């Protein structure tokens, strides 16, 4: 279990936005644009050619540890769903506070999406539809990210209700904690939204 959590944290700490920007511009992404080490800031600096691989990598570094635990044949001394969530949380917080670049990482939207897609796949189309809809209406990535994050536990409960299943208490707890961390990482964006200075993505 300790090995899995350490691996997940180190995987989550790999700073795709930092690496891609170093390759293309030989600069630190945290000194460019908004200063955030995530796909949105890479998009503003490099366009889709840089943002797409960053988003894909950040998504799968959250997805892979969780998927591995759920689909492995190993037996664990704690519930499988709890270990999967802990591994996902390790990857998620590794992204937020990456050990390789001084613990200054991104906001966790893509990595969090990967974690919950592996935990409960029906959340992916529901959250994606909401995210895209809000983004197209507001044209602001921060609003789409914040709104979708806040709605994550609600979507989970709704989908479980309509499928006639009981929500997993561990997944529900994670669906509250992880979005809370995402929202807290957006505090500068929230201030900009209040002040009316938040930039549009397109």
C-alpha positions as a LaTeX table, in Angstrom:
\begin{tabular}{lrrr}
\hline
Residue & $x$ (\AA) & $y$ (\AA) & $z$ (\AA) \\
\hline
Unk1 & 0.00 & 0.00 & 0.00 \\
Unk2 & 2.80 & 2.41 & 0.89 \\
Unk3 & 4.55 & 1.60 & $-2.41$ \\
Unk4 & 1.35 & 2.29 & $-4.36$ \\
Unk5 & 0.81 & 5.63 & $-2.63$ \\
Unk6 & 4.41 & 6.74 & $-3.14$ \\
Unk7 & 4.28 & 5.72 & $-6.81$ \\
Unk8 & 0.99 & 7.58 & $-7.27$ \\
Unk9 & 2.39 & 10.71 & $-5.65$ \\
Unk10 & 5.56 & 10.64 & $-7.75$ \\
Unk11 & 3.54 & 10.02 & $-10.91$ \\
Unk12 & 1.17 & 12.86 & $-10.06$ \\
Unk13 & 4.15 & 15.11 & $-9.42$ \\
Unk14 & 5.43 & 14.85 & $-13.01$ \\
Unk15 & 4.87 & 18.44 & $-14.26$ \\
Unk16 & 3.71 & 18.03 & $-17.86$ \\
Unk17 & 3.04 & 21.75 & $-18.31$ \\
Unk18 & 6.52 & 22.62 & $-17.07$ \\
Unk19 & 8.18 & 19.99 & $-19.28$ \\
Unk20 & 6.30 & 20.90 & $-22.47$ \\
Unk21 & 6.98 & 24.62 & $-22.06$ \\
Unk22 & 10.66 & 23.93 & $-21.38$ \\
Unk23 & 10.83 & 21.89 & $-24.59$ \\
Unk24 & 9.11 & 24.50 & $-26.77$ \\
Unk25 & 10.20 & 27.79 & $-25.18$ \\
Unk26 & 13.03 & 26.87 & $-22.77$ \\
Unk27 & 11.12 & 28.76 & $-20.07$ \\
Unk28 & 9.31 & 27.98 & $-16.83$ \\
Unk29 & 5.52 & 28.00 & $-17.43$ \\
Unk30 & 5.11 & 29.47 & $-13.94$ \\
Unk31 & 6.78 & 32.65 & $-15.18$ \\
Unk32 & 4.44 & 32.97 & $-18.15$ \\
Unk33 & 0.77 & 33.86 & $-18.59$ \\
Unk34 & $-1.19$ & 33.30 & $-15.42$ \\
Unk35 & 1.73 & 31.53 & $-13.77$ \\
Unk36 & $-0.21$ & 28.29 & $-13.38$ \\
Unk37 & 1.44 & 25.00 & $-14.30$ \\
Unk38 & $-1.57$ & 23.54 & $-16.09$ \\
Unk39 & $-3.03$ & 22.90 & $-19.52$ \\
Unk40 & $-5.04$ & 26.15 & $-19.67$ \\
Unk41 & $-1.99$ & 28.34 & $-19.15$ \\
Unk42 & $-0.05$ & 26.26 & $-21.68$ \\
Unk43 & $-2.90$ & 26.86 & $-24.13$ \\
Unk44 & $-2.59$ & 30.62 & $-23.63$ \\
Unk45 & 1.18 & 30.47 & $-24.15$ \\
Unk46 & 1.63 & 27.72 & $-26.76$ \\
Unk47 & $-1.82$ & 27.01 & $-28.15$ \\
Unk48 & $-3.42$ & 23.60 & $-28.64$ \\
Unk49 & $-0.17$ & 21.91 & $-29.73$ \\
Unk50 & 1.17 & 22.33 & $-26.20$ \\
Unk51 & $-2.04$ & 22.19 & $-24.18$ \\
Unk52 & $-3.41$ & 18.94 & $-25.60$ \\
Unk53 & $-0.50$ & 16.67 & $-24.60$ \\
Unk54 & $-0.38$ & 18.37 & $-21.19$ \\
Unk55 & $-4.08$ & 17.76 & $-20.59$ \\
Unk56 & $-3.85$ & 14.12 & $-21.73$ \\
Unk57 & $-0.84$ & 13.40 & $-19.52$ \\
Unk58 & $-2.34$ & 15.16 & $-16.49$ \\
Unk59 & $-5.60$ & 13.23 & $-16.97$ \\
Unk60 & $-3.94$ & 9.83 & $-17.17$ \\
Unk61 & $-1.58$ & 10.35 & $-14.25$ \\
Unk62 & $-4.74$ & 10.55 & $-12.13$ \\
Unk63 & $-6.52$ & 7.77 & $-14.01$ \\
Unk64 & $-3.79$ & 5.11 & $-14.08$ \\
Unk65 & $-3.18$ & 4.48 & $-10.33$ \\
Unk66 & $-6.91$ & 4.25 & $-9.63$ \\
Unk67 & $-7.63$ & 2.02 & $-12.62$ \\
Unk68 & $-4.74$ & $-0.28$ & $-11.71$ \\
Unk69 & $-6.02$ & $-0.85$ & $-8.18$ \\
Unk70 & $-9.63$ & $-1.42$ & $-9.25$ \\
Unk71 & $-8.65$ & $-3.90$ & $-11.98$ \\
Unk72 & $-5.74$ & $-5.66$ & $-10.27$ \\
Unk73 & $-6.07$ & $-9.13$ & $-8.77$ \\
Unk74 & $-4.26$ & $-8.23$ & $-5.56$ \\
Unk75 & $-5.80$ & $-8.42$ & $-2.10$ \\
Unk76 & $-5.42$ & $-5.45$ & 0.22 \\
Unk77 & $-5.88$ & $-5.05$ & 3.96 \\
Unk78 & $-8.15$ & $-2.05$ & 3.41 \\
Unk79 & $-11.23$ & $-1.77$ & 1.13 \\
Unk80 & $-10.29$ & $-1.59$ & $-2.55$ \\
Unk81 & $-12.33$ & 1.55 & $-3.14$ \\
Unk82 & $-10.59$ & 3.31 & $-0.24$ \\
Unk83 & $-7.14$ & 2.38 & $-1.53$ \\
Unk84 & $-8.09$ & 3.50 & $-5.04$ \\
Unk85 & $-9.22$ & 6.86 & $-3.65$ \\
Unk86 & $-6.05$ & 7.24 & $-1.58$ \\
Unk87 & $-3.92$ & 6.51 & $-4.65$ \\
Unk88 & $-5.95$ & 8.97 & $-6.69$ \\
Unk89 & $-5.62$ & 11.56 & $-3.95$ \\
Unk90 & $-1.85$ & 11.00 & $-3.85$ \\
Unk91 & $-1.62$ & 11.61 & $-7.61$ \\
Unk92 & $-3.95$ & 14.61 & $-7.38$ \\
Unk93 & $-2.05$ & 16.31 & $-4.57$ \\
Unk94 & 1.21 & 15.38 & $-6.28$ \\
Unk95 & 0.00 & 17.47 & $-9.21$ \\
Unk96 & $-0.92$ & 20.37 & $-6.92$ \\
Unk97 & 2.37 & 20.17 & $-5.02$ \\
Unk98 & 4.93 & 18.45 & $-7.31$ \\
Unk99 & 8.10 & 17.38 & $-5.56$ \\
Unk100 & 10.22 & 17.82 & $-8.69$ \\
Unk101 & 9.67 & 21.58 & $-9.14$ \\
Unk102 & 9.44 & 23.01 & $-5.66$ \\
Unk103 & 5.85 & 22.01 & $-4.83$ \\
Unk104 & 4.31 & 24.69 & $-7.12$ \\
Unk105 & 1.99 & 22.84 & $-9.47$ \\
Unk106 & $-1.33$ & 23.20 & $-11.25$ \\
Unk107 & $-4.92$ & 23.41 & $-10.08$ \\
Unk108 & $-5.79$ & 19.74 & $-10.50$ \\
Unk109 & $-8.76$ & 19.87 & $-12.88$ \\
Unk110 & $-7.42$ & 17.39 & $-15.46$ \\
Unk111 & $-5.83$ & 15.09 & $-12.86$ \\
Unk112 & $-8.98$ & 15.13 & $-10.75$ \\
Unk113 & $-11.02$ & 14.29 & $-13.85$ \\
Unk114 & $-8.77$ & 11.29 & $-14.44$ \\
Unk115 & $-9.17$ & 10.09 & $-10.86$ \\
Unk116 & $-12.97$ & 10.19 & $-10.90$ \\
Unk117 & $-13.23$ & 8.78 & $-14.42$ \\
Unk118 & $-11.39$ & 5.70 & $-13.18$ \\
Unk119 & $-13.38$ & 5.55 & $-9.94$ \\
Unk120 & $-16.80$ & 5.84 & $-11.58$ \\
Unk121 & $-16.83$ & 6.14 & $-15.37$ \\
Unk122 & $-20.45$ & 7.43 & $-15.70$ \\
Unk123 & $-19.24$ & 10.67 & $-14.11$ \\
Unk124 & $-17.08$ & 11.42 & $-17.17$ \\
Unk125 & $-19.81$ & 12.11 & $-19.78$ \\
Unk126 & $-22.00$ & 13.90 & $-17.24$ \\
Unk127 & $-19.23$ & 16.21 & $-16.04$ \\
Unk128 & $-17.84$ & 16.69 & $-19.55$ \\
Unk129 & $-21.22$ & 17.78 & $-20.89$ \\
Unk130 & $-21.63$ & 20.25 & $-18.02$ \\
Unk131 & $-18.08$ & 21.54 & $-18.39$ \\
Unk132 & $-18.35$ & 22.12 & $-22.14$ \\
Unk133 & $-21.75$ & 23.77 & $-21.81$ \\
Unk134 & $-20.59$ & 26.22 & $-19.15$ \\
Unk135 & $-17.36$ & 26.92 & $-21.05$ \\
Unk136 & $-19.20$ & 27.69 & $-24.30$ \\
Unk137 & $-21.61$ & 30.01 & $-22.49$ \\
Unk138 & $-19.10$ & 31.82 & $-20.24$ \\
Unk139 & $-15.99$ & 31.47 & $-22.43$ \\
Unk140 & $-14.04$ & 31.32 & $-19.17$ \\
Unk141 & $-12.18$ & 28.18 & $-18.16$ \\
Unk142 & $-12.25$ & 29.10 & $-14.48$ \\
Unk143 & $-16.06$ & 29.28 & $-14.36$ \\
Unk144 & $-16.40$ & 25.94 & $-16.16$ \\
Unk145 & $-13.86$ & 24.31 & $-13.84$ \\
Unk146 & $-15.37$ & 25.74 & $-10.66$ \\
Unk147 & $-18.96$ & 24.93 & $-11.58$ \\
Unk148 & $-18.18$ & 21.39 & $-12.69$ \\
Unk149 & $-16.09$ & 20.75 & $-9.57$ \\
Unk150 & $-18.85$ & 21.99 & $-7.29$ \\
Unk151 & $-21.39$ & 19.78 & $-9.06$ \\
Unk152 & $-19.28$ & 16.60 & $-8.90$ \\
Unk153 & $-20.78$ & 15.13 & $-5.67$ \\
Unk154 & $-24.27$ & 16.11 & $-6.85$ \\
Unk155 & $-23.78$ & 14.31 & $-10.18$ \\
Unk156 & $-22.47$ & 11.26 & $-8.34$ \\
Unk157 & $-25.53$ & 11.06 & $-6.10$ \\
Unk158 & $-27.94$ & 11.67 & $-8.99$ \\
Unk159 & $-26.40$ & 9.01 & $-11.24$ \\
Unk160 & $-26.33$ & 6.48 & $-8.39$ \\
Unk161 & $-29.98$ & 7.24 & $-7.61$ \\
Unk162 & $-31.15$ & 6.69 & $-11.17$ \\
Unk163 & $-29.15$ & 3.46 & $-11.48$ \\
Unk164 & $-30.66$ & 2.16 & $-8.26$ \\
Unk165 & $-27.28$ & 1.86 & $-6.51$ \\
Unk166 & $-26.08$ & 3.08 & $-3.15$ \\
Unk167 & $-23.33$ & 5.73 & $-3.30$ \\
Unk168 & $-19.96$ & 4.50 & $-2.04$ \\
Unk169 & $-19.19$ & 6.52 & 1.09 \\
Unk170 & $-15.47$ & 6.72 & 0.26 \\
Unk171 & $-16.11$ & 7.94 & $-3.30$ \\
Unk172 & $-18.67$ & 10.47 & $-2.07$ \\
Unk173 & $-16.22$ & 11.82 & 0.50 \\
Unk174 & $-13.55$ & 12.14 & $-2.18$ \\
Unk175 & $-16.08$ & 13.83 & $-4.47$ \\
Unk176 & $-16.34$ & 16.56 & $-1.84$ \\
Unk177 & $-12.70$ & 16.84 & $-0.76$ \\
Unk178 & $-11.04$ & 16.91 & $-4.19$ \\
Unk179 & $-13.36$ & 19.57 & $-5.69$ \\
Unk180 & $-12.86$ & 21.65 & $-2.54$ \\
Unk181 & $-9.10$ & 21.57 & $-3.15$ \\
Unk182 & $-9.67$ & 22.54 & $-6.81$ \\
Unk183 & $-11.85$ & 25.48 & $-5.76$ \\
Unk184 & $-9.27$ & 26.64 & $-3.21$ \\
Unk185 & $-6.57$ & 26.53 & $-5.89$ \\
Unk186 & $-8.78$ & 28.85 & $-7.97$ \\
Unk187 & $-8.91$ & 31.59 & $-5.31$ \\
Unk188 & $-7.10$ & 34.08 & $-7.58$ \\
Unk189 & $-9.52$ & 33.30 & $-10.39$ \\
Unk190 & $-12.46$ & 33.76 & $-8.02$ \\
Unk191 & $-11.09$ & 37.17 & $-7.02$ \\
Unk192 & $-10.68$ & 38.09 & $-10.70$ \\
Unk193 & $-14.24$ & 36.96 & $-11.44$ \\
Unk194 & $-15.56$ & 39.12 & $-8.62$ \\
Unk195 & $-13.52$ & 42.08 & $-9.87$ \\
Unk196 & $-14.57$ & 41.48 & $-13.47$ \\
Unk197 & $-10.98$ & 41.07 & $-14.67$ \\
Unk198 & $-10.97$ & 37.33 & $-15.42$ \\
Unk199 & $-9.78$ & 36.72 & $-19.01$ \\
Unk200 & $-11.81$ & 34.71 & $-21.49$ \\
Unk201 & $-10.30$ & 31.60 & $-23.02$ \\
Unk202 & $-11.62$ & 32.39 & $-26.49$ \\
\hline
\end{tabular}
